[in-house]
Amino acid sequence: MTASLQDMAKSFAAIGEGKLLTPESHKVQIAPVSRISPNTSFALGLAVQNTWILQNPSFAGYEGTVAYLPSKKIAIATVATQGPGSTTPNASTNVLVSIANHLAPDRPLSVL
């Protein structure tokens, strides 16, 4: 519930690199469970888009998005607060997508 952006990025890099599971379990974790486009799928608790591994939880107006690109070892974490009752989609994802597309234009992201 409480972490710095740096801690969020480090933690998600460990997830993206498979450091928290056996290699076999990590393959299962990021394997497509349902495909929503040719380059985007939902895996076990994660989204995978254009080889980026992502999560974008939001609850009661508090939002965060984390992403990791294994091929370039890029980890990004963003947060946004819109307040309870907000109907706006997760704004932290928009910020993360902009940063990701600047850092890795050859692996573009779009909003999930």
ROLO-84222 format. One line per 10 residues: their letters; for each residue z, x, y of N, C-alpha, C, O. Coordinates in nm, 3 decimals, always signed. Layout:
BEGIN
a	Z,X,Y,Z,X,Y,Z,X,Y,Z,X,Y; ...
//
This chain:
BEGIN
mtaslqdmak	+0.000,+0.080,-0.120,+0.000,+0.000,+0.000,+0.000,+0.085,+0.126,-0.057,+0.044,+0.227; +0.062,+0.201,+0.122,+0.064,+0.286,+0.240,+0.014,+0.424,+0.202,+0.069,+0.488,+0.113; -0.087,+0.467,+0.270,-0.145,+0.600,+0.246,-0.224,+0.639,+0.369,-0.269,+0.553,+0.446; -0.241,+0.767,+0.388,-0.326,+0.815,+0.497,-0.472,+0.809,+0.452,-0.501,+0.799,+0.333; -0.562,+0.816,+0.548,-0.704,+0.821,+0.513,-0.734,+0.943,+0.427,-0.815,+0.936,+0.335; -0.669,+1.055,+0.456,-0.689,+1.176,+0.378,-0.645,+1.155,+0.233,-0.714,+1.197,+0.140; -0.530,+1.091,+0.214,-0.483,+1.064,+0.078,-0.576,+0.969,+0.005,-0.603,+0.986,-0.114; -0.625,+0.868,+0.076,-0.718,+0.774,+0.014,-0.845,+0.846,-0.033,-0.892,+0.823,-0.144; -0.899,+0.934,+0.051,-1.021,+1.007,+0.015,-0.995,+1.100,-0.103,-1.077,+1.107,-0.195; -0.882,+1.171,-0.102,-0.849,+1.261,-0.213,-0.832,+1.184,-0.344,-0.882,+1.226,-0.448
sfaaigegkl	-0.762,+1.073,-0.337,-0.739,+0.992,-0.457,-0.871,+0.938,-0.512,-0.893,+0.939,-0.633; -0.956,+0.893,-0.423,-1.082,+0.836,-0.470,-1.177,+0.944,-0.521,-1.257,+0.919,-0.611; -1.169,+1.065,-0.465,-1.247,+1.177,-0.518,-1.204,+1.205,-0.661,-1.288,+1.232,-0.747; -1.075,+1.199,-0.688,-1.026,+1.221,-0.825,-1.079,+1.112,-0.919,-1.116,+1.142,-1.033; -1.083,+0.989,-0.872,-1.141,+0.881,-0.953,-1.289,+0.907,-0.975,-1.338,+0.898,-1.088; -1.362,+0.940,-0.868,-1.506,+0.963,-0.876,-1.544,+1.081,-0.963,-1.650,+1.081,-1.026; -1.459,+1.183,-0.967,-1.486,+1.300,-1.051,-1.437,+1.282,-1.194,-1.461,+1.368,-1.279; -1.370,+1.171,-1.221,-1.322,+1.146,-1.356,-1.200,+1.229,-1.393,-1.175,+1.251,-1.511; -1.124,+1.275,-1.294,-1.007,+1.359,-1.321,-0.888,+1.281,-1.377,-0.794,+1.342,-1.429; -0.890,+1.150,-1.366,-0.775,+1.071,-1.408,-0.790,+1.013,-1.548,-0.696,+0.955,-1.602
ltpeshkvqi	-0.907,+1.028,-1.606,-0.936,+0.971,-1.739,-1.004,+1.076,-1.826,-1.046,+1.181,-1.778; -1.013,+1.048,-1.953,-1.093,+1.134,-2.041,-1.239,+1.119,-2.000,-1.276,+1.018,-1.941; -1.323,+1.216,-2.030,-1.466,+1.203,-1.996,-1.529,+1.075,-2.053,-1.611,+1.011,-1.987; -1.490,+1.038,-2.174,-1.546,+0.916,-2.235,-1.502,+0.792,-2.159,-1.583,+0.702,-2.134; -1.374,+0.786,-2.121,-1.324,+0.670,-2.047,-1.386,+0.662,-1.908,-1.413,+0.553,-1.858; -1.409,+0.777,-1.845,-1.472,+0.777,-1.712,-1.615,+0.724,-1.721,-1.658,+0.649,-1.633; -1.688,+0.761,-1.824,-1.824,+0.707,-1.841,-1.822,+0.556,-1.853,-1.906,+0.487,-1.796; -1.724,+0.504,-1.928,-1.710,+0.359,-1.942,-1.672,+0.297,-1.807,-1.723,+0.191,-1.771; -1.583,+0.364,-1.733,-1.536,+0.312,-1.604,-1.650,+0.291,-1.505,-1.649,+0.193,-1.431; -1.747,+0.381,-1.501,-1.855,+0.371,-1.402,-1.985,+0.311,-1.458,-2.084,+0.300,-1.386
apvsrispnt	-1.984,+0.274,-1.586,-2.104,+0.212,-1.646,-2.123,+0.071,-1.590,-2.025,+0.001,-1.566; -2.247,+0.029,-1.569,-2.272,-0.106,-1.515,-2.219,-0.215,-1.606,-2.244,-0.216,-1.726; -2.144,-0.308,-1.546,-2.100,-0.428,-1.615,-2.191,-0.543,-1.575,-2.231,-0.624,-1.659; -2.224,-0.549,-1.447,-2.324,-0.644,-1.400,-2.404,-0.580,-1.288,-2.348,-0.520,-1.196; -2.534,-0.593,-1.298,-2.625,-0.532,-1.201,-2.660,-0.636,-1.096,-2.696,-0.749,-1.128; -2.649,-0.595,-0.966,-2.683,-0.690,-0.861,-2.811,-0.652,-0.788,-2.865,-0.731,-0.710; -2.861,-0.532,-0.813,-2.992,-0.489,-0.764,-3.030,-0.366,-0.846,-2.948,-0.316,-0.924; -3.152,-0.316,-0.831,-3.190,-0.200,-0.912,-3.100,-0.078,-0.895,-3.085,+0.000,-0.989; -3.040,-0.060,-0.777,-2.956,+0.059,-0.757,-2.810,+0.026,-0.730,-2.734,+0.113,-0.685; -2.768,-0.098,-0.755,-2.630,-0.138,-0.731,-2.576,-0.216,-0.850,-2.640,-0.310,-0.899
sfalglavqn	-2.458,-0.175,-0.895,-2.394,-0.247,-1.005,-2.244,-0.251,-0.984,-2.187,-0.170,-0.911; -2.183,-0.347,-1.050,-2.038,-0.350,-1.056,-1.998,-0.289,-1.189,-2.056,-0.318,-1.293; -1.898,-0.203,-1.184,-1.845,-0.138,-1.302,-1.702,-0.191,-1.321,-1.669,-0.299,-1.272; -1.619,-0.117,-1.390,-1.481,-0.160,-1.415,-1.394,-0.130,-1.293,-1.337,-0.021,-1.282; -1.382,-0.226,-1.203,-1.301,-0.212,-1.083,-1.367,-0.134,-0.972,-1.304,-0.107,-0.870; -1.492,-0.099,-0.989,-1.566,-0.018,-0.891,-1.704,-0.075,-0.872,-1.756,-0.149,-0.956; -1.764,-0.041,-0.759,-1.907,-0.066,-0.740,-1.975,+0.070,-0.745,-1.917,+0.171,-0.705; -2.097,+0.073,-0.794,-2.176,+0.196,-0.797,-2.309,+0.162,-0.730,-2.382,+0.074,-0.775; -2.340,+0.236,-0.623,-2.465,+0.211,-0.551,-2.531,+0.344,-0.518,-2.473,+0.428,-0.448; -2.652,+0.363,-0.570,-2.731,+0.483,-0.540,-2.651,+0.610,-0.570,-2.658,+0.707,-0.495
twilqnpsfa	-2.575,+0.607,-0.677,-2.486,+0.710,-0.732,-2.355,+0.727,-0.654,-2.272,+0.809,-0.695; -2.332,+0.655,-0.545,-2.203,+0.650,-0.479,-2.112,+0.561,-0.563,-2.157,+0.461,-0.619; -1.984,+0.595,-0.571,-1.884,+0.513,-0.636,-1.797,+0.457,-0.524,-1.748,+0.532,-0.439; -1.777,+0.324,-0.522,-1.710,+0.260,-0.408,-1.606,+0.158,-0.451,-1.608,+0.106,-0.562; -1.515,+0.132,-0.358,-1.424,+0.019,-0.364,-1.404,-0.029,-0.221,-1.396,+0.052,-0.129; -1.396,-0.162,-0.202,-1.375,-0.213,-0.066,-1.281,-0.334,-0.067,-1.323,-0.447,-0.040; -1.154,-0.309,-0.098,-1.060,-0.420,-0.100,-1.023,-0.469,+0.040,-1.026,-0.393,+0.137; -0.989,-0.597,+0.048,-0.937,-0.652,+0.173,-0.839,-0.763,+0.137,-0.857,-0.834,+0.038; -0.735,-0.776,+0.220,-0.634,-0.877,+0.196,-0.567,-0.912,+0.328,-0.514,-0.824,+0.396; -0.569,-1.036,+0.363,-0.498,-1.087,+0.481,-0.535,-1.013,+0.609,-0.450,-0.988,+0.694
gyegtvaylp	-0.662,-0.978,+0.623,-0.708,-0.913,+0.744,-0.696,-0.761,+0.745,-0.740,-0.696,+0.840; -0.637,-0.705,+0.641,-0.629,-0.558,+0.627,-0.736,-0.514,+0.530,-0.746,-0.566,+0.419; -0.818,-0.418,+0.573,-0.937,-0.382,+0.495,-0.948,-0.232,+0.481,-0.907,-0.156,+0.570; -1.003,-0.190,+0.371,-1.030,-0.050,+0.351,-1.153,-0.034,+0.263,-1.185,-0.122,+0.184; -1.219,+0.076,+0.278,-1.332,+0.108,+0.192,-1.325,+0.256,+0.160,-1.301,+0.339,+0.248; -1.346,+0.289,+0.034,-1.350,+0.429,-0.008,-1.478,+0.449,-0.088,-1.523,+0.360,-0.160; -1.535,+0.567,-0.075,-1.657,+0.599,-0.148,-1.658,+0.747,-0.183,-1.601,+0.830,-0.112; -1.725,+0.777,-0.293,-1.737,+0.916,-0.337,-1.878,+0.936,-0.392,-1.927,+0.856,-0.471; -1.941,+1.045,-0.349,-2.074,+1.081,-0.398,-2.059,+1.208,-0.481,-2.051,+1.318,-0.426; -2.055,+1.194,-0.614,-2.028,+1.310,-0.700,-2.123,+1.427,-0.682,-2.080,+1.543,-0.686
skkiaiatva	-2.251,+1.400,-0.662,-2.349,+1.510,-0.653,-2.326,+1.600,-0.533,-2.363,+1.718,-0.536; -2.266,+1.547,-0.427,-2.242,+1.627,-0.306,-2.092,+1.645,-0.277,-2.055,+1.709,-0.179; -2.008,+1.588,-0.365,-1.863,+1.597,-0.347,-1.818,+1.548,-0.209,-1.734,+1.609,-0.143; -1.878,+1.436,-0.168,-1.842,+1.374,-0.039,-1.749,+1.257,-0.067,-1.783,+1.166,-0.142; -1.632,+1.259,-0.005,-1.538,+1.148,-0.014,-1.517,+1.093,+0.127,-1.498,+1.169,+0.222; -1.523,+0.961,+0.140,-1.506,+0.895,+0.270,-1.406,+0.780,+0.252,-1.412,+0.707,+0.153; -1.317,+0.766,+0.348,-1.224,+0.653,+0.349,-1.221,+0.594,+0.489,-1.214,+0.668,+0.588; -1.226,+0.463,+0.499,-1.220,+0.394,+0.628,-1.126,+0.275,+0.615,-1.107,+0.220,+0.506; -1.067,+0.235,+0.727,-0.982,+0.116,+0.730,-1.014,+0.034,+0.854,-1.067,+0.086,+0.952; -0.982,-0.094,+0.848,-0.996,-0.183,+0.964,-0.890,-0.292,+0.952,-0.850,-0.329,+0.842
tqgpgsttpn	-0.847,-0.340,+1.064,-0.751,-0.450,+1.067,-0.808,-0.560,+1.155,-0.835,-0.538,+1.274; -0.828,-0.676,+1.098,-0.882,-0.789,+1.173,-0.783,-0.902,+1.186,-0.806,-0.996,+1.263; -0.674,-0.897,+1.114,-0.571,-0.998,+1.125,-0.586,-1.110,+1.024,-0.696,-1.135,+0.974; -0.476,-1.176,+0.993,-0.479,-1.288,+0.898,-0.575,-1.397,+0.944,-0.586,-1.426,+1.063; -0.643,-1.456,+0.848,-0.733,-1.566,+0.878,-0.873,-1.524,+0.921,-0.957,-1.610,+0.947; -0.898,-1.394,+0.930,-1.030,-1.348,+0.971,-1.135,-1.390,+0.869,-1.111,-1.382,+0.748; -1.248,-1.435,+0.917,-1.358,-1.471,+0.827,-1.471,-1.369,+0.832,-1.575,-1.387,+0.768; -1.451,-1.262,+0.910,-1.551,-1.156,+0.919,-1.548,-1.072,+0.793,-1.440,-1.037,+0.745; -1.664,-1.038,+0.737,-1.666,-0.950,+0.619,-1.597,-0.817,+0.650,-1.578,-0.781,+0.766; -1.561,-0.746,+0.547,-1.488,-0.619,+0.556,-1.555,-0.522,+0.652,-1.654,-0.458,+0.617
astnvlvsia	-1.502,-0.510,+0.773,-1.561,-0.424,+0.877,-1.552,-0.277,+0.841,-1.635,-0.198,+0.886; -1.454,-0.238,+0.761,-1.443,-0.097,+0.724,-1.563,-0.052,+0.641,-1.600,+0.065,+0.643; -1.623,-0.145,+0.567,-1.742,-0.111,+0.487,-1.859,-0.076,+0.579,-1.933,+0.018,+0.550; -1.876,-0.150,+0.688,-1.986,-0.120,+0.782,-1.972,+0.021,+0.838,-2.070,+0.094,+0.850; -1.849,+0.059,+0.872,-1.824,+0.194,+0.926,-1.854,+0.299,+0.820,-1.921,+0.399,+0.847; -1.804,+0.276,+0.698,-1.827,+0.372,+0.590,-1.975,+0.389,+0.561,-2.022,+0.501,+0.543; -2.049,+0.280,+0.556,-2.193,+0.287,+0.529,-2.264,+0.373,+0.634,-2.350,+0.453,+0.601; -2.227,+0.356,+0.761,-2.288,+0.437,+0.867,-2.258,+0.585,+0.848,-2.347,+0.669,+0.862; -2.134,+0.618,+0.817,-2.096,+0.758,+0.794,-2.170,+0.814,+0.673,-2.226,+0.923,+0.678; -2.170,+0.739,+0.563,-2.235,+0.784,+0.440,-2.383,+0.810,+0.461,-2.436,+0.910,+0.413
nhlapdrpls	-2.450,+0.721,+0.532,-2.594,+0.736,+0.554,-2.625,+0.853,+0.647,-2.735,+0.910,+0.641; -2.531,+0.889,+0.731,-2.548,+1.008,+0.816,-2.529,+1.135,+0.733,-2.604,+1.232,+0.749; -2.428,+1.135,+0.645,-2.397,+1.255,+0.567,-2.490,+1.276,+0.448,-2.514,+1.390,+0.408; -2.542,+1.169,+0.393,-2.628,+1.179,+0.274,-2.746,+1.083,+0.286,-2.753,+0.984,+0.213; -2.839,+1.111,+0.379,-2.950,+1.018,+0.399,-3.040,+1.002,+0.276,-3.113,+0.903,+0.265; -3.035,+1.097,+0.185,-3.115,+1.087,+0.063,-3.051,+0.994,-0.039,-3.115,+0.961,-0.140; -2.928,+0.950,-0.017,-2.856,+0.856,-0.102,-2.802,+0.742,-0.017,-2.680,+0.728,-0.005; -2.888,+0.662,+0.043,-2.841,+0.561,+0.138,-2.758,+0.451,+0.072,-2.779,+0.413,-0.043; -2.663,+0.402,+0.149,-2.581,+0.288,+0.109,-2.618,+0.168,+0.194,-2.668,+0.182,+0.306; -2.592,+0.051,+0.141,-2.601,-0.072,+0.220,-2.470,-0.148,+0.197,-2.397,-0.119,+0.102
vl	-2.441,-0.243,+0.281,-2.319,-0.320,+0.269,-2.325,-0.402,+0.141,-2.425,-0.468,+0.113; -2.217,-0.399,+0.065,-2.211,-0.475,-0.060,-2.193,-0.622,-0.032,-2.186,-0.703,-0.125
//
